[in-house]
Amino acid sequence: MTATASVLRHLPIPDTEPPLETVPEPDPPWRRAGRRPNVGVQGVLTLVVGGATTVDDVGFGPQPTASSDLPDAERWARQMVQVIAEVLSGQRPSTQLLRWTVPEVYEQLRGRTTSGHRPPGTGPCRRPRVGTVRVCEPADGVAEVAAVVHGPHRTRAMALRLEGMDGRWRVTAFWAG
């Protein structure tokens, strides 16, 4: 039995600080009157109304990631198909998919999950097994996956669309037969 060495890559940490617009404030009334400020008074952030887009708003929202900055698509897809198959069979909680799916796909998968409760006296259910996985990369940062999943009672097909967002693959479309 051989052990495979995993390759670690250094990825930059994204900037998580919100952009702030500083606006010079006029002297407050207490300073003009020569008094001390009230305790608990703080400055105010500028409110932008009307949807005006500024240069600072360009980096807001999920940012696409190039394929070269993402893990191997085939290996990652195989693991994701296994997790989704286990969620659909009720052997894994659907909340484990939140980070790796867009909200629409998460709701679709959550709606298809089984309760995971089996009648008493039945043995443990066999885990689904991922068979063939084919990956096609039609564009940079996009991977389309077709997979075969062997379940305890039947074999099914599964298709996923993966897109690189914020430095990780996310499932943006899902289909299972």
C-alpha positions, 0 to 999 in steps of 0.5 A: 500500500503506497501513501500519496503525498498531498501537495500544499499550495500557498494562496493569498488571504483575501482582504476582508476589511470593508471599504470605508469612505471618509468624509471630513465632518464640520466641527460639531456643535459641542466643540464650537460652544467649547463644551465637552462631548456627550459620552457615547457619541460616535462618528457616522458612516456616509450613506450612499443612496441610489445605487451609485457605483464607485471604484470601491464597489468593483471588488464586492461580491464573489470573485472568480478564480482562475483554474491555476489557483484552484485544486485539481478539478477531477480529484475535487469533483470526485470527493464532492460527488461522494459527499453529495451522494451521502447527503442524498442518501441521508448518511450525512447532514446537508449543512456540510454542503453550505460552503461548497454550493451556491444557495440555489443548489443547496436548497435543491439538494436539501429538498431531495435528502432522505430523512436518514431514519431507517425502520428498526431491525434493518441493517446499516445502509451501504454507502454510495460509491463513486464510479467513473468521473469525467471532467471537462473544463470549457473555460478558465475557472469552470469545470463540468462534471459527469459521474456515475454513483453506485448505490445500494439498490441502483446505479445513478448518474450525476452532473455538476457545474463547478465554478471557481469563486473566492479561491475555491470550487463551488457547485453552481448547477446540479442534476441527478438521475 
